[in-house]
Amino acid sequence: MIKASEENLNAQDNRSNDRRYSELAALANELPALGVHCASTTNRARAALAAQALTRFASDTGEPLRDIVTDLLANMMHLFHVFELDGGELQRLLEIATGHFEAELDEE
């Protein structure tokens, strides 16, 4: 039990030293002020929604931002595996998401 607590404190220290995680948390905290919902119409609001999801996912990991994103993507792969969806489906969804992202950038 003590070891787990020490690991959690070390993880929190690592996360607090990660400037990107701090920026991620700050962006997630913008959600109430932005009046954000799932059908967000600005890229800042879309980013804030993603930041909220990542900060919730990372609440106890203490990992740097890049590792948090990698772990979330790997966990999505595990989810697809549990639901017996082929690995190509996630790749197709990433390609569709890339198209959405590029189109939304053009809106700015």
SEMIRO-11193 format. One line per 2 residues: their letters; for each residue y, x, z of N, C-alpha, C, CB. Coordinates in Angstrom, 2 decimals, always signed. Glycine has a CB too. Example, Ala and Ser with C-alpha at 12.3 -4.5 7.8 and 13.67 -1.06 7.14 Angstrom:
<sites>
AS = -5.69:+13.19:+7.80:-4.50:+12.30:+7.80:-3.30:+13.20:+7.80:-4.47:+11.31:+9.05  -2.25:+12.85:+7.08:-1.06:+13.67:+7.14:+0.03:+12.90:+7.87:-0.60:+14.08:+5.72
</sites>
This chain:
<sites>
MI = -1.19:+0.82:+0.00:+0.00:+0.00:+0.00:+1.26:+0.87:+0.00:+0.00:-0.94:+1.21  +1.27:+1.92:+0.82:+2.43:+2.81:+0.86:+2.58:+3.52:-0.47:+2.30:+3.84:+2.01
KA = +1.47:+3.96:-1.05:+1.54:+4.66:-2.33:+2.15:+3.75:-3.40:+0.15:+5.13:-2.76  +1.74:+2.48:-3.44:+2.29:+1.54:-4.41:+3.79:+1.38:-4.21:+1.59:+0.18:-4.31
SE = +4.23:+1.31:-2.97:+5.66:+1.18:-2.69:+6.42:+2.41:-3.14:+5.89:+0.93:-1.21  +5.86:+3.58:-2.90:+6.49:+4.82:-3.34:+6.58:+4.87:-4.86:+5.72:+6.04:-2.82
EN = +5.51:+4.44:-5.53:+5.52:+4.42:-6.99:+6.58:+3.46:-7.51:+4.13:+4.03:-7.54  +6.71:+2.31:-6.86:+7.71:+1.33:-7.28:+9.11:+1.89:-7.09:+7.55:+0.03:-6.49
LN = +9.35:+2.59:-5.98:+10.67:+3.20:-5.76:+10.95:+4.27:-6.80:+10.75:+3.80:-4.35  +9.95:+5.09:-7.10:+10.13:+6.11:-8.14:+10.41:+5.47:-9.49:+8.89:+7.01:-8.23
AQ = +9.71:+4.39:-9.78:+9.93:+3.69:-11.04:+11.34:+3.14:-11.09:+8.90:+2.57:-11.23  +11.82:+2.57:-9.98:+13.18:+2.04:-9.94:+14.20:+3.16:-10.13:+13.45:+1.30:-8.61
DN = +13.95:+4.33:-9.52:+14.84:+5.47:-9.70:+14.88:+5.89:-11.16:+14.39:+6.64:-8.83  +13.70:+5.97:-11.80:+13.66:+6.34:-13.21:+14.43:+5.35:-14.06:+12.22:+6.43:-13.70
RS = +14.26:+4.06:-13.76:+14.93:+3.03:-14.54:+16.43:+3.08:-14.30:+14.39:+1.64:-14.18  +16.86:+3.30:-13.08:+18.30:+3.33:-12.81:+18.97:+4.52:-13.47:+18.55:+3.36:-11.30
ND = +18.21:+5.59:-13.73:+18.76:+6.75:-14.42:+18.77:+6.57:-15.94:+17.97:+7.98:-14.06  +18.15:+5.52:-16.43:+18.10:+5.26:-17.86:+19.31:+4.42:-18.25:+16.77:+4.54:-18.25
RR = +20.28:+5.05:-18.88:+21.52:+4.38:-19.27:+21.23:+3.18:-20.15:+22.46:+5.35:-19.99  +20.27:+3.30:-21.02:+19.96:+2.20:-21.92:+19.45:+0.99:-21.17:+18.93:+2.64:-22.94
YS = +18.65:+1.21:-20.12:+18.17:+0.07:-19.34:+19.35:-0.63:-18.68:+17.14:+0.52:-18.27  +20.30:+0.13:-18.19:+21.49:-0.46:-17.57:+22.26:-1.30:-18.58:+22.41:+0.63:-16.99
EL = +22.38:-0.79:-19.79:+23.06:-1.55:-20.85:+22.27:-2.81:-21.19:+23.24:-0.68:-22.12  +20.94:-2.70:-21.21:+20.08:-3.84:-21.49:+20.29:-4.92:-20.43:+18.61:-3.40:-21.54
AA = +20.29:-4.53:-19.17:+20.47:-5.49:-18.09:+21.85:-6.14:-18.15:+20.27:-4.81:-16.73  +22.87:-5.34:-18.47:+24.23:-5.89:-18.59:+24.30:-6.91:-19.72:+25.25:-4.76:-18.83
LA = +23.67:-6.61:-20.83:+23.66:-7.55:-21.95:+22.93:-8.83:-21.57:+23.01:-6.91:-23.19  +21.81:-8.72:-20.90:+21.06:-9.91:-20.47:+21.91:-10.77:-19.54:+19.75:-9.49:-19.75
NE = +22.74:-10.15:-18.74:+23.60:-10.89:-17.81:+24.72:-11.63:-18.51:+24.18:-9.95:-16.80  +24.94:-11.37:-19.79:+25.96:-12.08:-20.56:+25.51:-13.49:-20.96:+26.31:-11.29:-21.80
LP = +24.23:-13.76:-20.85:+23.71:-15.04:-21.33:+24.45:-16.25:-20.78:+22.26:-15.15:-20.98  +24.64:-16.36:-19.48:+25.34:-17.56:-18.99:+26.76:-17.69:-19.57:+25.42:-17.52:-17.47
AL = +27.47:-16.59:-19.68:+28.83:-16.63:-20.20:+28.85:-17.00:-21.69:+29.52:-15.28:-19.98  +27.81:-16.62:-22.40:+27.74:-16.91:-23.83:+27.26:-18.33:-24.11:+26.81:-15.92:-24.50
GV = +26.74:-19.00:-23.07:+26.19:-20.33:-23.28:+25.02:-20.28:-24.25:+27.26:-21.28:-23.81  +24.18:-19.28:-24.09:+23.12:-19.00:-25.04:+21.95:-19.96:-24.88:+22.63:-17.57:-24.89
HC = +21.40:-20.34:-26.00:+20.16:-21.10:-26.05:+19.33:-20.52:-27.21:+20.43:-22.64:-26.24  +18.15:-21.03:-27.41:+17.25:-20.43:-28.38:+17.78:-20.44:-29.82:+15.93:-21.14:-28.34
AS = +18.65:-21.36:-30.15:+19.20:-21.43:-31.50:+20.55:-20.72:-31.54:+19.34:-22.90:-31.97  +20.59:-19.53:-31.02:+21.84:-18.77:-30.94:+22.42:-18.53:-32.32:+21.62:-17.44:-30.23
TT = +23.74:-18.53:-32.38:+24.40:-18.40:-33.67:+25.12:-17.08:-33.85:+25.36:-19.52:-33.86  +25.19:-16.26:-32.81:+25.81:-14.95:-32.97:+24.78:-13.86:-32.72:+27.02:-14.79:-32.00
NR = +24.99:-12.73:-33.33:+24.05:-11.62:-33.13:+24.12:-11.08:-31.71:+24.32:-10.50:-34.13  +25.28:-11.14:-31.09:+25.41:-10.71:-29.70:+24.56:-11.61:-28.80:+26.90:-10.73:-29.24
AR = +24.60:-12.91:-29.05:+23.80:-13.84:-28.26:+22.31:-13.63:-28.52:+24.20:-15.29:-28.59  +21.95:-13.37:-29.76:+20.54:-13.08:-30.08:+20.07:-11.83:-29.35:+20.35:-12.91:-31.62
AA = +20.92:-10.81:-29.34:+20.59:-9.58:-28.62:+20.48:-9.84:-27.12:+21.65:-8.49:-28.89  +21.35:-10.69:-26.60:+21.30:-11.02:-25.17:+19.99:-11.73:-24.81:+22.50:-11.89:-24.77
LA = +19.53:-12.61:-25.69:+18.24:-13.27:-25.45:+17.10:-12.25:-25.41:+17.96:-14.32:-26.53  +17.11:-11.32:-26.35:+16.08:-10.28:-26.37:+16.19:-9.41:-25.13:+16.20:-9.42:-27.64
AQ = +17.40:-9.09:-24.71:+17.61:-8.27:-23.51:+17.06:-8.98:-22.28:+19.10:-7.95:-23.32  +17.28:-10.29:-22.21:+16.76:-11.04:-21.08:+15.23:-10.99:-21.05:+17.24:-12.50:-21.13
AL = +14.62:-11.18:-22.20:+13.16:-11.13:-22.26:+12.64:-9.75:-21.83:+12.67:-11.46:-23.68  +13.28:-8.71:-22.32:+12.83:-7.36:-21.97:+13.06:-7.03:-20.50:+13.53:-6.33:-22.83
TR = +14.18:-7.45:-19.94:+14.42:-7.15:-18.52:+13.45:-7.92:-17.64:+15.87:-7.49:-18.13  +13.10:-9.13:-18.02:+12.09:-9.88:-17.26:+10.73:-9.19:-17.36:+11.98:-11.34:-17.77
FA = +10.38:-8.77:-18.56:+9.11:-8.08:-18.78:+9.07:-6.78:-17.98:+8.90:-7.79:-20.28  +10.18:-6.09:-17.93:+10.23:-4.76:-17.32:+10.58:-4.76:-15.85:+11.21:-3.92:-18.06
SD = +10.64:-5.91:-15.23:+11.18:-6.01:-13.88:+10.54:-5.05:-12.88:+11.02:-7.39:-13.38  +9.28:-4.72:-13.04:+8.62:-3.84:-12.08:+8.12:-2.53:-12.68:+7.47:-4.56:-11.44
TG = +8.36:-2.30:-13.97:+7.77:-1.13:-14.57:+8.54:+0.14:-14.31:+7.64:-1.33:-16.04  +9.87:+0.06:-14.33:+10.68:+1.25:-14.14:+10.65:+2.20:-15.32:+10.24:+1.96:-12.93
EP = +10.14:+1.76:-16.43:+10.01:+2.61:-17.61:+11.32:+2.67:-18.38:+8.89:+2.11:-18.51  +11.53:+3.73:-19.17:+12.69:+3.79:-20.05:+12.60:+2.68:-21.11:+12.80:+5.19:-20.72
LR = +13.74:+2.35:-21.69:+13.81:+1.25:-22.65:+12.81:+1.38:-23.79:+15.20:+1.17:-23.22  +12.71:+2.55:-24.37:+11.78:+2.75:-25.51:+10.35:+2.42:-25.09:+11.86:+4.22:-26.03
DI = +9.95:+2.82:-23.88:+8.60:+2.54:-23.40:+8.41:+1.05:-23.12:+8.32:+3.34:-22.13  +9.46:+0.39:-22.63:+9.37:-1.04:-22.36:+9.09:-1.80:-23.66:+10.68:-1.56:-21.70
VT = +9.83:-1.47:-24.70:+9.64:-2.13:-26.00:+8.24:-1.85:-26.53:+10.71:-1.66:-27.02  +7.81:-0.60:-26.43:+6.47:-0.23:-26.90:+5.40:-1.00:-26.14:+6.23:+1.28:-26.75
DL = +5.53:-1.08:-24.81:+4.56:-1.81:-24.00:+4.55:-3.29:-24.34:+4.85:-1.61:-22.51  +5.71:-3.87:-24.56:+5.77:-5.29:-24.91:+5.08:-5.54:-26.25:+7.24:-5.78:-24.97
LA = +5.33:-4.68:-27.23:+4.67:-4.84:-28.52:+3.15:-4.67:-28.39:+5.22:-3.82:-29.53  +2.71:-3.70:-27.60:+1.28:-3.52:-27.39:+0.68:-4.75:-26.70:+1.01:-2.24:-26.55
NM = +1.41:-5.30:-25.73:+0.92:-6.50:-25.05:+0.86:-7.69:-26.00:+1.81:-6.84:-23.86  +1.79:-7.75:-26.95:+1.73:-8.81:-27.97:+0.45:-8.65:-28.80:+2.98:-8.77:-28.88
MH = +0.09:-7.40:-29.09:-1.15:-7.16:-29.83:-2.35:-7.64:-29.03:-1.29:-5.65:-30.16  -2.32:-7.40:-27.71:-3.42:-7.88:-26.85:-3.46:-9.41:-26.87:-3.24:-7.37:-25.40
LF = -2.31:-10.04:-26.86:-2.24:-11.50:-26.91:-2.85:-12.01:-28.21:-0.79:-11.98:-26.77  -2.52:-11.38:-29.31:-3.09:-11.78:-30.59:-4.61:-11.60:-30.57:-2.46:-10.95:-31.75
HV = -5.06:-10.53:-29.95:-6.50:-10.28:-29.87:-7.19:-11.38:-29.06:-6.78:-8.89:-29.24  -6.60:-11.75:-27.92:-7.17:-12.80:-27.07:-7.29:-14.12:-27.84:-6.31:-13.00:-25.80
FE = -6.28:-14.40:-28.66:-6.29:-15.64:-29.44:-6.97:-15.48:-30.80:-4.87:-16.12:-29.65  -7.65:-14.34:-30.94:-8.44:-14.06:-32.14:-7.63:-14.17:-33.43:-9.62:-15.01:-32.20
LD = -6.41:-13.69:-33.37:-5.58:-13.59:-34.56:-5.70:-12.16:-35.08:-4.08:-13.96:-34.26  -5.77:-12.00:-36.37:-5.95:-10.64:-36.89:-4.69:-9.81:-36.74:-6.37:-10.69:-38.36
GG = -4.87:-8.50:-36.71:-3.76:-7.58:-36.53:-2.72:-7.69:-37.63:-4.26:-6.18:-36.46  -3.13:-8.10:-38.80:-2.20:-8.24:-39.91:-1.19:-9.36:-39.67:-2.96:-8.51:-41.18
EL = -1.55:-10.33:-38.87:-0.62:-11.44:-38.59:+0.63:-10.94:-37.86:-1.32:-12.53:-37.75  +0.46:-10.06:-36.89:+1.62:-9.51:-36.19:+2.48:-8.71:-37.16:+1.17:-8.63:-35.02
QR = +1.87:-7.95:-38.03:+2.62:-7.19:-39.03:+3.42:-8.13:-39.92:+1.68:-6.32:-39.87  +2.80:-9.23:-40.35:+3.51:-10.21:-41.19:+4.70:-10.80:-40.44:+2.55:-11.33:-41.64
LL = +4.50:-11.10:-39.16:+5.60:-11.65:-38.36:+6.73:-10.64:-38.20:+5.09:-12.09:-36.98  +6.38:-9.37:-38.05:+7.41:-8.33:-37.96:+8.20:-8.22:-39.27:+6.77:-6.98:-37.61
EI = +7.51:-8.38:-40.38:+8.19:-8.34:-41.68:+9.13:-9.54:-41.83:+7.16:-8.33:-42.83  +8.70:-10.72:-41.41:+9.57:-11.90:-41.45:+10.76:-11.70:-40.53:+8.78:-13.18:-41.04
AT = +10.51:-11.18:-39.33:+11.60:-10.92:-38.38:+12.60:-9.93:-38.96:+11.05:-10.40:-37.05  +12.12:-8.93:-39.67:+13.01:-7.95:-40.30:+13.90:-8.64:-41.32:+12.20:-6.83:-40.98
GH = +13.34:-9.55:-42.08:+14.14:-10.31:-43.05:+15.21:-11.15:-42.36:+13.23:-11.21:-43.88  +14.84:-11.79:-41.26:+15.82:-12.58:-40.50:+16.94:-11.69:-39.97:+15.14:-13.32:-39.33
FE = +16.54:-10.56:-39.41:+17.51:-9.61:-38.85:+18.50:-9.16:-39.92:+16.79:-8.39:-38.26  +17.99:-8.78:-41.07:+18.87:-8.29:-42.14:+19.80:-9.39:-42.63:+18.04:-7.76:-43.31
AE = +19.29:-10.61:-42.75:+20.14:-11.74:-43.18:+21.22:-12.03:-42.14:+19.29:-13.00:-43.42  +20.84:-11.93:-40.87:+21.81:-12.22:-39.79:+22.87:-11.13:-39.70:+21.08:-12.37:-38.44
LD = +22.50:-9.90:-40.01:+23.51:-8.84:-40.03:+24.58:-9.12:-41.08:+22.85:-7.48:-40.31  +24.16:-9.69:-42.20:+25.10:-10.03:-43.26:+26.09:-11.11:-42.84:+24.35:-10.47:-44.50
EE = +25.74:-11.90:-41.80:+26.62:-12.96:-41.32:+27.81:-12.43:-40.53:+25.83:-13.93:-40.46  +27.70:-11.21:-40.05:+28.78:-10.67:-39.19:+30.03:-10.37:-39.97:+28.33:-9.42:-38.49
</sites>
